[in-house]
Amino acid sequence: MSVETEGGKAVQRPLRGRTAPLLAAVKRLPWWVQVLAIYLAARLVSACIFAAATLQQGPGPWGAAHPGYWDFINIWDARWYGRIFNEGYPAVLPVDAAGNVQENAWAFYPLFPLLGRALSAVTGLPAAASLTTIAMLSGLGAAVVVYLLFREKATHGDALWGVVLFSTFPVAAIFQVPYAESLNTLLLAAALLLVVRRMYLEATPVVVLMCLSRPVGVAFAVMIGILLLIRLYGWWTEGRPQGGAGQLVRIAVLALISGISAVLWPILAWQATGDFQAYTKTESVWRGGGLVPFKPWFDMGAGLLGPVAGMLAPFALVAVFAWLMFCPPVVRLGVELRLWCAAYMAYLLVFLHPQTSTFRLLIPLFPLALGAVFVSRSRAYRGLLVVMFVLLQIVWVVWLWVWAQLPGGGDYPP
């Protein structure tokens, strides 16, 4: 509130009245300018969080205490991508004296470092700068495509709020470090947008690239397969296919390409190393054991909650998520986006070894951000979500990105 005097009387003029011209000017900007402004502002906040967190960083595996900002964001898996950038993938899997496969580059999908190397060839940038540039540009592109996807289901204002939540996720700081998450999110959002628009054949090259950026292909193939079954059921009950028989053929082609693309990287690892299980063996190294579907969730539940509650916890998680999928705000997302979220969560339940990296692996569930916007039109509610997300982002960076050796050695990965 501002106080002015008119004729000796104090008059209260609301702040909104003074800022209305500014807000009106912002609303007149092209939609893509508004989206980029939101995303860049969020990345500036994350940069400040990272810069402050460097003061908490002691000596670690990647250098001395209190590193500079650019050195600080180039740790953890960013070092693996840098190694792939410079050395490529090993032709022979590294093993210890007992013949057990050791940590190696085959766990990391190739599109991100390949694009970094291409940019470096054109610009001469070193690995860290090139990969960071790819991540930042991919994040900008992802914000634009996420807006377009949300715009299919919401008004301009609600879609913008969805972008705000997407840009300030508790793990959104990952979009500006040399990780593949921003590139994968860009491709995933583009693939979902094309599916929502029923441009199934146009989605196929995007899906192939997406499946070479991060391991989301299995879930996407399952989603498209179920979508095909839904369309076939509609044909059977209604007497004719929705959109014509040609649409069913196009969905089937996308389902086939998605299924092949989902296993493309393990096949390439097999061909390069001669080991049929090269990829799965490498992934299992970080688990500390073999791949057993579902079991890690029960083990983690028992470790955190005890033998009884821990055994029930995964079932409770499934029940809560199933309830969420049928809540009215989420139902408004439409069949395709709900199918994606359900398929991806099922994929995590089957294959994921839950740990601190799980927070980062939830990023592909970003369509739920629009569902959160649909819960209420209250600015107070939406603003509170943003504040909560930023605070949790601080927790994520300081707790997981900052390296601090645990009593038993190592640290929790972000």
C-alpha positions as CSV (number, residue, x, y, z in Angstrom):
1,M,0.0,0.0,0.0
2,S,1.2,3.6,-0.7
3,V,0.0,6.6,1.2
4,E,-0.6,10.0,-0.5
5,T,-2.1,13.2,0.7
6,E,-5.0,14.9,-1.0
7,G,-6.5,17.9,0.7
8,G,-4.8,17.0,4.0
9,K,-6.3,13.5,4.0
10,A,-4.4,10.3,3.7
11,V,-5.5,8.2,0.8
12,Q,-4.5,4.5,0.4
13,R,-3.7,3.5,-3.1
14,P,-3.3,-0.3,-3.6
15,L,0.0,-1.6,-5.0
16,R,-1.9,-3.4,-7.6
17,G,-3.1,-0.2,-9.1
18,R,0.5,1.0,-9.5
19,T,1.8,-2.2,-11.0
20,A,-1.2,-2.7,-13.3
21,P,0.5,-1.0,-16.3
22,L,3.6,-3.1,-15.9
23,L,1.6,-6.3,-15.7
24,A,-0.4,-5.2,-18.7
25,A,2.8,-4.6,-20.7
26,V,4.1,-8.0,-19.8
27,K,0.9,-9.6,-20.9
28,R,1.2,-7.9,-24.3
29,L,4.5,-9.7,-24.9
30,P,4.5,-12.7,-27.2
31,W,3.8,-15.9,-25.4
32,W,7.2,-17.3,-26.1
33,V,8.9,-14.2,-24.6
34,Q,6.9,-14.7,-21.4
35,V,7.8,-18.4,-21.3
36,L,11.5,-17.7,-21.7
37,A,11.4,-14.9,-19.2
38,I,9.9,-17.3,-16.6
39,Y,12.4,-20.0,-17.3
40,L,15.5,-17.7,-17.3
41,A,14.3,-16.1,-14.0
42,A,14.0,-19.6,-12.5
43,R,17.5,-20.5,-13.7
44,L,18.9,-17.3,-12.2
45,V,17.4,-18.3,-8.9
46,S,19.0,-21.8,-9.2
47,A,22.3,-20.2,-10.1
48,C,22.2,-18.1,-6.9
49,I,21.4,-21.3,-5.0
50,F,24.4,-23.1,-6.6
51,A,26.7,-20.1,-6.0
52,A,25.7,-20.0,-2.3
53,A,26.1,-23.7,-2.0
54,T,29.8,-23.5,-3.2
55,L,30.5,-21.9,0.2
56,Q,29.4,-25.2,1.8
57,Q,31.5,-27.4,-0.4
58,G,34.6,-28.8,1.3
59,P,37.4,-30.7,-0.4
60,G,36.0,-33.5,-2.5
61,P,36.8,-36.0,-5.3
62,W,36.7,-33.3,-7.9
63,G,38.8,-30.6,-6.3
64,A,39.5,-28.2,-3.5
65,A,37.0,-26.5,-1.2
66,H,34.8,-23.6,-2.3
67,P,35.1,-24.2,-6.1
68,G,33.9,-21.6,-8.6
69,Y,30.3,-21.8,-10.0
70,W,31.3,-23.5,-13.3
71,D,33.5,-26.1,-11.6
72,F,30.8,-26.7,-9.0
73,I,28.1,-27.6,-11.6
74,N,30.5,-29.9,-13.4
75,I,30.7,-32.6,-10.8
76,W,28.9,-36.0,-10.2
77,D,27.6,-37.5,-13.5
78,A,28.8,-34.4,-15.4
79,R,32.2,-35.9,-15.1
80,W,31.0,-39.1,-16.8
81,Y,29.6,-37.1,-19.7
82,G,32.9,-35.2,-20.0
83,R,34.8,-38.6,-20.1
84,I,32.5,-39.8,-22.8
85,F,33.0,-36.6,-24.7
86,N,36.7,-37.0,-24.6
87,E,37.2,-40.8,-24.7
88,G,34.0,-42.3,-26.0
89,Y,32.7,-45.7,-24.7
90,P,34.9,-48.7,-23.8
91,A,35.1,-51.6,-26.2
92,V,35.8,-53.9,-23.3
93,L,33.8,-53.7,-20.1
94,P,36.1,-53.0,-17.1
95,V,36.1,-55.8,-14.5
96,D,37.7,-56.3,-11.1
97,A,39.9,-59.3,-10.1
98,A,36.8,-61.4,-9.5
99,G,35.4,-60.6,-13.0
100,N,32.7,-58.3,-11.8
101,V,31.8,-55.4,-14.1
102,Q,32.9,-52.0,-12.7
103,E,31.4,-48.6,-13.2
104,N,31.7,-47.4,-16.8
105,A,30.4,-45.1,-19.5
106,W,27.8,-47.6,-20.9
107,A,25.3,-46.5,-18.2
108,F,25.0,-43.1,-19.9
109,Y,23.1,-42.7,-23.1
110,P,24.9,-41.2,-26.1
111,L,22.9,-38.3,-27.6
112,F,23.8,-35.7,-25.0
113,P,27.6,-36.1,-25.2
114,L,27.4,-36.6,-29.0
115,L,25.6,-33.2,-29.4
116,G,28.2,-31.7,-27.0
117,R,31.0,-33.0,-29.2
118,A,29.3,-31.7,-32.3
119,L,29.0,-28.2,-30.8
120,S,32.6,-28.3,-29.7
121,A,33.7,-29.2,-33.3
122,V,31.9,-26.1,-34.6
123,T,32.8,-23.6,-31.8
124,G,36.0,-25.0,-30.3
125,L,34.4,-25.0,-26.8
126,P,35.9,-27.5,-24.3
127,A,33.8,-30.4,-23.0
128,A,32.4,-28.7,-19.9
129,A,31.4,-25.5,-21.7
130,S,30.0,-27.4,-24.7
131,L,27.9,-29.8,-22.6
132,T,26.6,-27.0,-20.3
133,T,25.6,-25.0,-23.4
134,I,23.6,-28.0,-24.8
135,A,21.9,-28.5,-21.4
136,M,21.0,-24.8,-21.1
137,L,19.6,-24.5,-24.6
138,S,17.7,-27.8,-24.2
139,G,16.2,-26.4,-21.0
140,L,15.0,-23.3,-22.8
141,G,13.5,-25.4,-25.6
142,A,11.9,-27.7,-23.1
143,A,10.1,-24.8,-21.4
144,V,8.7,-23.6,-24.8
145,V,7.5,-27.1,-25.8
146,V,6.1,-27.8,-22.3
147,Y,4.0,-24.5,-22.6
148,L,2.7,-25.7,-26.0
149,L,1.8,-29.1,-24.5
150,F,0.0,-27.5,-21.6
151,R,-1.7,-25.1,-24.0
152,E,-3.4,-28.1,-25.6
153,K,-5.2,-28.6,-22.2
154,A,-5.4,-25.2,-20.6
155,T,-5.7,-21.4,-21.1
156,H,-2.7,-19.3,-21.7
157,G,-2.6,-18.2,-18.0
158,D,-2.8,-21.7,-16.6
159,A,-0.3,-23.0,-19.1
160,L,2.1,-20.2,-18.0
161,W,1.6,-21.2,-14.4
162,G,2.4,-24.8,-15.4
163,V,5.7,-23.5,-16.9
164,V,6.4,-21.7,-13.6
165,L,6.0,-24.9,-11.6
166,F,8.0,-26.9,-14.2
167,S,10.8,-24.3,-14.0
168,T,11.0,-24.2,-10.2
169,F,10.7,-27.9,-9.5
170,P,12.7,-28.9,-6.4
171,V,15.2,-30.6,-8.8
172,A,14.9,-28.1,-11.7
173,A,18.4,-26.9,-11.0
174,I,19.5,-30.0,-12.9
175,F,18.4,-28.3,-16.1
176,Q,21.4,-26.0,-16.1
177,V,24.1,-28.5,-15.3
178,P,25.8,-30.9,-17.8
179,Y,23.3,-33.7,-17.3
180,A,21.0,-35.2,-20.0
181,E,17.8,-34.3,-18.1
182,S,17.0,-31.1,-20.0
183,L,17.6,-32.7,-23.4
184,N,15.5,-35.7,-22.5
185,T,12.7,-33.4,-21.2
186,L,12.7,-31.4,-24.4
187,L,12.4,-34.6,-26.5
188,L,9.8,-36.2,-24.2
189,A,7.7,-33.0,-24.2
190,A,7.9,-32.8,-28.0
191,A,6.9,-36.5,-28.4
192,L,4.0,-36.1,-26.0
193,L,2.9,-32.9,-27.8
194,L,2.8,-34.7,-31.1
195,V,0.9,-37.7,-29.6
196,V,-1.7,-35.3,-28.1
197,R,-2.1,-33.7,-31.5
198,R,-2.4,-37.2,-33.0
199,M,0.7,-36.6,-35.3
200,Y,1.9,-40.2,-34.6
201,L,4.2,-40.6,-37.6
202,E,5.8,-37.2,-37.0
203,A,6.6,-38.4,-33.5
204,T,8.7,-41.3,-34.6
205,P,12.0,-39.6,-35.2
206,V,11.6,-37.6,-31.9
207,V,11.0,-40.9,-30.0
208,V,14.1,-42.4,-31.5
209,L,16.2,-39.5,-30.3
210,M,14.5,-39.5,-27.0
211,C,15.3,-43.1,-26.4
212,L,19.0,-42.3,-27.1
213,S,19.0,-39.5,-24.5
214,R,17.8,-41.3,-21.3
215,P,16.1,-44.6,-20.4
216,V,12.4,-43.6,-20.8
217,G,11.7,-45.6,-24.0
218,V,10.2,-48.6,-22.3
219,A,7.6,-46.5,-20.5
220,F,6.8,-44.6,-23.7
221,A,6.3,-47.8,-25.7
222,V,4.0,-49.1,-23.0
223,M,2.0,-45.9,-23.1
224,I,1.6,-46.0,-26.9
225,G,0.7,-49.7,-26.8
226,I,-2.1,-49.1,-24.3
227,L,-3.3,-46.1,-26.3
228,L,-3.5,-48.4,-29.3
229,L,-5.6,-50.9,-27.3
230,I,-7.9,-48.1,-26.2
231,R,-8.4,-47.0,-29.8
232,L,-9.1,-50.6,-30.8
233,Y,-11.6,-51.0,-28.0
234,G,-13.3,-47.8,-29.2
235,W,-13.5,-49.3,-32.7
236,W,-14.9,-52.5,-31.4
237,T,-17.6,-50.8,-29.2
238,E,-18.5,-48.0,-31.6
239,G,-18.3,-49.9,-34.8
240,R,-15.7,-47.7,-36.5
241,P,-12.2,-46.5,-35.4
242,Q,-11.9,-43.1,-34.0
243,G,-10.1,-41.0,-36.6
244,G,-10.4,-43.8,-39.2
245,A,-8.4,-47.0,-39.7
246,G,-5.4,-45.0,-40.9
247,Q,-5.0,-43.5,-37.4
248,L,-4.9,-47.0,-35.9
249,V,-2.1,-47.9,-38.4
250,R,-0.1,-44.8,-37.5
251,I,-0.4,-45.5,-33.7
252,A,0.7,-49.1,-34.4
253,V,3.7,-47.9,-36.3
254,L,4.6,-45.5,-33.5
255,A,4.2,-48.3,-30.9
256,L,6.5,-50.6,-33.0
257,I,9.2,-47.9,-33.4
258,S,9.0,-47.0,-29.7
259,G,9.5,-50.6,-28.7
260,I,12.5,-51.0,-31.0
261,S,14.0,-47.7,-29.9
262,A,13.5,-48.6,-26.2
263,V,16.1,-51.4,-26.6
264,L,18.3,-49.7,-29.1
265,W,21.0,-48.5,-26.6
266,P,21.4,-52.0,-24.9
267,I,21.7,-53.5,-28.4
268,L,24.3,-50.9,-29.4
269,A,26.2,-51.7,-26.2
270,W,26.1,-55.4,-27.0
271,Q,27.4,-54.8,-30.5
272,A,30.2,-52.7,-29.3
273,T,31.4,-54.9,-26.4
274,G,30.3,-58.3,-27.5
275,D,28.5,-58.8,-24.2
276,F,24.7,-59.3,-24.6
277,Q,24.2,-57.9,-21.1
278,A,26.7,-55.0,-21.3
279,Y,24.1,-52.3,-20.5
280,T,22.3,-54.2,-17.7
281,K,25.5,-55.4,-16.1
282,T,26.8,-51.8,-16.1
283,E,23.5,-50.4,-14.6
284,S,23.6,-53.1,-11.9
285,V,26.9,-51.9,-10.7
286,W,25.3,-48.7,-9.2
287,R,22.6,-50.8,-7.6
288,G,25.1,-53.0,-5.7
289,G,23.3,-56.1,-6.9
290,G,21.4,-57.7,-9.8
291,L,18.2,-56.5,-11.4
292,V,15.2,-58.0,-9.6
293,P,11.9,-56.3,-10.5
294,F,10.0,-54.7,-7.6
295,K,12.3,-56.1,-4.9
296,P,14.3,-52.9,-4.2
297,W,11.1,-51.0,-3.2
298,F,10.3,-53.6,-0.5
299,D,13.9,-53.6,0.7
300,M,14.0,-49.8,0.9
301,G,10.6,-49.8,2.7
302,A,11.8,-52.4,5.2
303,G,15.0,-50.4,5.8
304,L,13.1,-47.1,6.4
305,L,9.9,-48.3,8.1
306,G,10.5,-51.7,9.4
307,P,9.6,-55.2,8.2
308,V,5.8,-54.8,8.4
309,A,5.1,-51.2,7.4
310,G,8.0,-51.5,4.9
311,M,6.3,-54.4,3.1
312,L,3.0,-52.4,2.9
313,A,4.6,-49.1,1.8
314,P,5.0,-49.9,-1.9
315,F,1.3,-51.0,-2.1
316,A,0.3,-47.7,-0.4
317,L,2.4,-45.8,-2.9
318,V,0.7,-47.5,-5.8
319,A,-2.8,-46.8,-4.2
320,V,-2.0,-43.1,-3.7
321,F,-0.7,-42.7,-7.2
322,A,-3.7,-44.5,-8.7
323,W,-6.0,-42.3,-6.7
324,L,-4.1,-39.3,-8.0
325,M,-4.6,-40.4,-11.6
326,F,-8.4,-40.2,-11.1
327,C,-8.5,-36.9,-9.3
328,P,-10.5,-34.3,-11.3
329,P,-7.5,-31.9,-11.8
330,V,-5.4,-34.8,-13.2
331,V,-8.3,-36.2,-15.3
332,R,-8.3,-32.8,-17.1
333,L,-4.8,-33.6,-18.5
334,G,-6.4,-36.0,-20.9
335,V,-5.9,-39.7,-21.8
336,E,-2.4,-39.4,-23.3
337,L,-0.7,-37.5,-20.5
338,R,-2.3,-39.6,-17.8
339,L,-1.3,-42.8,-19.6
340,W,2.3,-41.4,-19.8
341,C,2.4,-40.7,-16.1
342,A,1.0,-44.1,-15.2
343,A,3.3,-45.9,-17.6
344,Y,6.4,-44.1,-16.3
345,M,5.5,-44.7,-12.7
346,A,5.0,-48.3,-13.4
347,Y,8.4,-48.4,-15.1
348,L,10.0,-46.9,-12.0
349,L,8.3,-49.4,-9.7
350,V,9.4,-52.4,-11.8
351,F,13.0,-51.4,-12.6
352,L,14.2,-48.5,-10.3
353,H,16.4,-49.1,-7.3
354,P,15.0,-46.3,-5.1
355,Q,17.7,-43.9,-3.7
356,T,18.4,-40.2,-3.5
357,S,18.6,-40.1,-7.3
358,T,14.9,-41.0,-7.4
359,F,14.0,-37.3,-6.9
360,R,15.7,-36.5,-10.2
361,L,14.2,-39.4,-12.0
362,L,10.7,-38.0,-11.3
363,I,11.2,-35.2,-13.7
364,P,9.4,-37.0,-16.6
365,L,6.2,-36.8,-14.6
366,F,6.2,-33.0,-15.3
367,P,2.7,-33.1,-16.8
368,L,1.4,-33.3,-13.3
369,A,2.5,-29.7,-12.8
370,L,-0.5,-28.6,-14.9
371,G,-2.6,-30.9,-12.7
372,A,-1.3,-29.0,-9.7
373,V,-2.3,-25.7,-11.4
374,F,-5.8,-27.0,-12.0
375,V,-6.3,-27.7,-8.3
376,S,-7.1,-24.0,-7.6
377,R,-7.1,-20.7,-9.4
378,S,-6.0,-19.0,-6.2
379,R,-2.8,-17.0,-6.7
380,A,-1.9,-17.5,-3.0
381,Y,-2.1,-21.3,-3.5
382,R,0.0,-21.2,-6.7
383,G,2.5,-18.7,-5.2
384,L,2.9,-20.9,-2.2
385,L,3.7,-23.9,-4.4
386,V,6.5,-21.9,-6.1
387,V,7.9,-20.8,-2.8
388,M,7.8,-24.3,-1.5
389,F,9.5,-25.6,-4.7
390,V,12.3,-23.0,-4.4
391,L,12.9,-23.9,-0.7
392,L,13.0,-27.6,-1.6
393,Q,15.4,-26.7,-4.4
394,I,17.8,-25.2,-1.8
395,V,17.4,-28.4,0.3
396,W,18.2,-30.6,-2.8
397,V,21.3,-28.6,-3.8
398,V,22.8,-28.4,-0.3
399,W,21.9,-31.9,0.7
400,L,22.7,-33.9,-2.4
401,W,24.7,-31.7,-4.9
402,V,27.2,-30.6,-2.3
403,W,29.6,-33.5,-1.7
404,A,30.3,-34.5,1.9
405,Q,31.8,-37.8,2.7
406,L,29.6,-40.2,4.7
407,P,31.1,-42.1,7.6
408,G,31.3,-45.3,5.5
409,G,32.8,-43.4,2.5
410,G,31.2,-41.8,-0.6
411,D,28.1,-39.6,-0.5
412,Y,24.5,-39.8,-1.6
413,P,24.2,-39.1,-5.3
414,P,21.9,-36.3,-6.6
